[in-house]
Amino acid sequence: MKMPPALLLVPERVWLFLFLGIFFLGGVASYVIYTDAGALEQKIVSKQREVSSVLQLKDAYDARKRSAEKSLQKSESVGMSLASVESIVTKTLVGGKLTMLKPAASKEEKGTPQMAVELGVTGAALGEIVAFLKAAQDAGFHVKRLQLTVPQANPSALDMHVTMTQT
C-alpha cells in the first residue's frame, strides 16, 4: 500500500506523538466524564432523598388535615342535649314513664370534657329498653352505666337508671 507523498514527509516520531496525544486526550476526557457522572449521581441521590422527605411531610400533613376535618365534623354535629335524649325516650319508651332527666358530671377523656346525662325510667318493658339503647347508640351516645331493677309492685316491667355520654 502506497502512502501519499505529503504523509511520507512527516517523521515517525510526530506520528507517535500525535497518536499518544490523541490517546492522552481520550483518557483525560474519559476521566472528566467519569467524575462528572459520579457528581451527577450524587446530586440525583440527594434530590431523591429530598423528594422522599417531602412526600413524608405531605403524608403527615394530609393525615393531620383529615383528623382536623373529622374533629370539626364531630363538633359541628348535633351535640348531646337534654332535648335530644328526651326525644329518644319519648319515641322508644311507650309504656315507661320518664322520672328523671338531668345533666351529670363526667370525667374528661383525652383532655376534652364530656357531657353526661342521667335519666331514670319506671315501668318500661324489656323490649322498649332494648329499643331505647339501640336508638341511643345510633344517635351517637355511649351508655356509661345501666342499672335495671324489677319493681315489687309490677314485676312484668323494669325500672331503668342510665348514664350516657356522647361518643
N, C-alpha and C positions, 0 to 999 in steps of 0.2 A: 504494500500500500504506500502510495506516494503522498507526501505531505506538501502542502503549498509552500512555495519558497519563502513567504513572509514569516511563516512559523519556524522555519529552519534557522532563521537568523537569531531567534531568541534562544539563549543558552538554557541548558537543562536545569541549572540552579534556579533560574527565575521561575520555571515551571514548578519546580519543587516548592519554592517559597509561596507561589500562587496557590498551589494545592493545599499546603499547610495553613495558609491564611484563611482559605475557604473552610477548611476543617475546623480551625480555631474559632472562626465566626459562628459556625454552626453549633459548636459546643457552648459558646457564650450565649447564643440565642436560646438553646435548649435549657440552660441553667436559669436564664431570666424567666422563661415561660414556666419552668417548674416552680420557682419561688413565687411568681405571681399566682399560679394555680393554688399553691398552699395558702397564700394570704386570702385569696378569694374563698377558699373552702372554710377558713376560719371565720370570715365575715358571714358566710351562709349559715354556719352553725350558730353564731351569736344571734343572727336575725331569727332563726328557728326558735331559740330559747326565748327571745322577746315575744314572739308570736304565741308561744306556749303560755307564758306568764299573762299575756293579755287575754287569752282565752279563759284561763283560770279566773282572772278577775271578772271577766264578763259573766261566767257561770255563777260566781259568788254574788255579783250584782243582781242577776236575774233571780236567784234564789231569795235574796233579801227583798227584792221588789215583790215577788209573789207572796211572801209571808206578810209584808206590809199591806198588800191588797186584801189578803184574807182577813187580817185583823181589822181593816177598815170595813169590810163587808160584815164582819161579826158585830162591830159597833154600830153599823147602820141598820142592822136587822132589828126587828121588834124585840125590845128588851122584856125582861120579866117584870110584870106589874101585877098588882092585886086584881085588876080588872081582867087580865088575860087568864089568870089562874081561875078566877070565879066563872068566866065564860066556859072554860073546860069542864068545871064541876057541874054547872047547870046543864051542859049538853050531854054529859055522860052519866051522871048520877040522878036518875029519875026518882027512884024510891027513897033515896037517902036525903038527909037534911044537913045543910052546911051549918055547923055550930061555931066554928072558929076559923078566921082568916086574918092573919097578921104577919107583918114583916118580922124576920128574925135575924139575929146576929149570926154572921157566918165568918169563918176563917178566910184569910187571904191565901190565894193559891198563886204561886209564881209572881208575887208582888202586886197582884191586882185584886181588889176586894170583890167579893161575890155577894150578890143579893140573894137572900134566902127567904122563903115564905113557909110559914107553918099553917096547916089547915086541919080542921077536925070535921069529920062527917059521922053522923049517927044513923043507924037503921038502913044501911045500904046492903044490897045483895052482893055476893061474891063476884058474879059476872059483871056488875056495874063497876066494881072496884078495879077489876082487871081492865075493863074498857077505859076507865079513867087513867090508869097507869100507862096504857099504850098511847092514849091521846096526849098525855103529858110528855112522854118520850118523843113522840112525833113533833111536838111543838118546840122541842129543844131543851126541855127541862130534865134535870137529873134528880132522882129520888135519893136523898141522903139517908133518910131514916123513915121507916114504915113500921107502924105498930097497929096490929089488928086485934081487937078484943071481941068476945061474944058477950052481949049484954044478958043479964039474968031475966029481964022482962020479955025479950023477944029472941030466942035462941036461933031463929032462922035468919036473922040479919046480923050484920057486923058493924062495929064501930071502928073508925079508922083515924089515926093521927099520923100525918105525913109532914116531913120537912123536905122541901125541894129547893134546888138551885138551878141556875141556868148554865148549860154546858158551853 
